[in-house]
Amino acid sequence: LLEVKFIQKGQYICQMFGWYLLQINLLGPLWLLTYTCFTSMMRNLISQYSSATISQEKWT
């Protein structure tokens, strides 16, 4: 339940950030850069987490 709330909050922050960038007319390369950076960061986190989980399962 807590995790779902956290995900919703994260999505909300992303939306607010996107709207803020839209208002200050920087929704070009800056937004693309931020988005790319954020998605790659999330991908790294997810892959690290999944590989850690797999290795834990292997050792137990």
Buried (B, 14 or more C-beta within 10 A) or exposed (E): EEEEEEEEEEEEEEEEBBEEBEEEEEBEEEBEEBBEEEEEEEEEEEEEEEEEEEEEEEEE
